[in-house]
């Protein structure tokens, strides 16, 4: 994976020099050194294991690309799904194809020989879905593992269980009943399931029995209304909370993740299976009425009307460059959807469905709004447009101080070790244009900002063998201009342009030769 010899020797030293003692018949054995393997409780082991299983993930990915393994195709976009990994747990997925199963076993054997980590097939399970029984039996014999049917427990979550059945929630009820004094709402909705009313009532009953009960286990008298006990402390309650509302809030977290995260694997699968647009808020799309857990997640605001508005109001769009947010149809301002706040302007707009970035341009200093109308605006419509522009003015004038002073993506192109650190640091502060480009036969109009100078220089198309000298030249230019300037100010030493250019080339040549 490209790790240096010194780093590998450090890791080997940490792994091989540690000593442990184990219990044998209740007595500790003599300490002995560990030569290999990962130890539970060792702070280094999780990091090393992540590195190792990353190799397994790459091996599976390469086998899929070579056609050795047929992945599972999910959704209308046929998203390839071959494996899922979480720490030291791995789920392998494939269609009912015997050759793929055989190649999976061969690949795991190769991984075992390379890493020294053996796969315990006796503790592994084959979970068939709509497969022929004889094929399943044959594959279990081939792999040497047991067959298991859905639902199954995996990492504390019941996979494939029907969330509408009360028995699915029995582990949650048992957990609440067992550790009620330490009860927390986070034990609900680990798998994105809607809490049935029967289960909610059962949990509330356990809470009330625990809260009002006497020491000998007999039920006690309720001193206040249970609604007051559930109310937040700032409203005079005890902050116990309502299980259904907690559950709805935890489910709605997925609404926020859908809007916030770029496009992880889970989001791609959800969008493909339920025909959703990954760039839009869920509240603006047609939500699925059928399906598994995701249908329950989408139905939360529908079933819990008293929390719907607060949840929707809590979702806002991060506009960014305005290329993924619709101007009229999406909720990106406090006034809500602009098509509802300004229906007349929306009616005569010639840009319905367009994104924010299509409604204006930067003139170098500020954003200028530009609208296209089906006809010329009337007087009262112009007044309405002024109201809209007033609202837009309050949110769009942050332009690019954030981008100019807080965005340092270009810095990674400076810190390449091509020149000394002080020269790199200086160039990080000062980015300008100079006559250096003439040596490379380039014609260039100087851009407007310091950052643009460097980006334009870096993106100039050149042959690969010229890239290093081109970038070193930039650093040399800035550095020598700075030195000549200091000579003129502090030593009254005036240097001509030709001398400055000559010194720039000499300096660059010296740096390139190192």
C-alpha angles and dihedrals in degrees: 000000000000101000115153125248093247093053092048091050090053092052092046090050091053092049100041102040098055117101130206140185126213133203114254115184090339095309127099116247126225113283115263132183125254113232099182144349135066122284126214110240094025109125091216096051098075091052093049092046092053088054092050097047089047086065089053090051091051092048091053091047091051091048090053092050091049092050094244091119125039110215126214111264113221131192132350090303092056094234109197113237116180104151145358123208133195115174105300095348122094131185116198117202130193142144118264093282118139095203091055091051090050091049090049089056092047091050092050089050091053090049090051092052092048100044104026090234109126123205113236101216091181088067093042124090136208112220111194122197116197093339130144112264094229091053091050092050091050093049092049089054091047094051097034093231138119128260117241128184128215132296099059134163113246122173090340094308125110106231118204095008123139106247091202092066116089091218089064088064096044093101089055092049091047091050093050091047093047098047104022094142089061095037117149130180092235092082087073126084100008089151098037097261127155111242110240117230091240091058092045091053091048092053091047090050090053091048094050093045090051094045100046099028123112127239093259091056096256117134115259134209119275108240098193138013113286090231088064091051089052094049119101117266092244087061093050098267133113097251096239090139134207116278095217093052091046089051092049091050092051091049091049088058085078089059088057093046090050089055098040107041118077104228115310121175095266091053093049091052094047092049092047095048097042101033095243129158109238092206097058134071115259090235090066096050137075104264123218118259095192135045140065132303094329091063088056090049091052092047095055096094090044096054095038101051094165091064099034098092095046091050094048091046089053092060116083131167122244099223099197109166091350095243097117103040123081113229100218105021105044128074104241100134132060091246089066125232110002092218088064096042094046105026095160094054090046090052094056096037116120092201104063111158093019122132125246093258090064092060100071149344142237114257092196095272109041143000114272116204116223123184131188117215132192089232141359113295120250121230097263091045089054089055089051089050089053089055090051092048090050090056092045092048091062094058106033104052095086090086117152113336084100092048095041099047104022102039111084102166090124091060093079088066091058101049096067098121092243092129137016118297094248090055091048090049092050092049089050087062099040124043116174144150127252147164092275091098091067091070088062094047093245126148113209137171110213111248124226109254134046092244091050090054092059095041091051091049093047094048095049106127110245138150116275093247090057098049097088096048090045093055093042087052091058092054091046092051095052093043096050094045087054093049093047090049092052091048090054096046102040104026102028087235111148117204123192124233093250092053090049091051092047092051089048092057093045092050092047091049091052093050093047092053093057 
